[in-house]
């Protein structure tokens, strides 16, 4: 599924953030969450999983806009050009109806998994655009509250086909540190609540 309404220039800014962050660390990875530089409110915050057996490079909390209405989603940017998958998995074994759930400090949030050109989208709700039938994937206020106040989020995925008769189960997961991202998450939430244009921070 192609997600519409992504902010122009986001990709260039995103790469700039990653370059500056990784340059500051000895192992090529960055710590915590980093928001879009020089913009208030920021339209995204990015972090790396603290643990994962998936081909996921970074997790992005993104503020999108469609028909003048803003919403938030979680994007998983991949390490390769294939589909979201457990590392080392046979691409032919990926199922057509994958599942995902999010667990934050023991509280579980069922969610949906959508795919775009080079990333996957995780959302637990939809939002109807005014005057249109299009359902936009978004994050619920309950999930966002839990993210902003939580310590750790675990995303569990059911991505692989099973032999006939074998029950479905989660076969992969990634972990995100939330405690280090509370201010960044709060800042991107302001983007969704903000009706005007983004302003250059002074």
Steps between C-alpha positions, in 0.01 A plus 500: 500500500634842410460752783405847377567839646864457604682827558721620214865509592456248780736248344786750459461625855475147629829402336666812638387411852635146465832618360560748781385258770705203388805718451483581871525134609790260474299197383294667225176487703318777681331496838155617599262692273586788267241746368492688172761774534420870490120463479232559764299291543710224338324271252694191600717335764731210422661228712677169454365176650689395811442136404361340184514189283344683204645687202402833659749785504307774680155571645341836418206669672366707211243779480322482163244728338218415262219733392608748766477245780801374693557162659786295643639164389797277575723426201755220488780577255675187378865407460442364149263529204295193585193465717491515877627160615692318772870512421601201288141400417405370155303780326276232349389404852351843578125487548249722324315594820769585759408603852654735754434595860669753725573441867590797721602414854272195492200668337414357157371705206379306192606681184505474123799468271506679163767515232634781281789510252793477740351495848222345707234689694364399841172654615229403749219722373366673189384853438248601232591810305228764487282463192689191381459127546874442542598339831840627615702272733586677823601448861232526766531746786508207743801347327676837473441567871652161583800570273560840654485367857646153447840343553516241222295406192522156343357450150416135434448378144343195336660514155565142390267238357449188712442140391135401473353436842770691689358799690621850419754647738724801527833417340696825535516815707679826557541705815495880527616704800223744585644656815761687296239622252232660714577860406544407131168313493327793668650741245377300199156469660483881495541481122176304471321751725649803322283647226744744345823473306821367649725780622878517496616480860680809629 
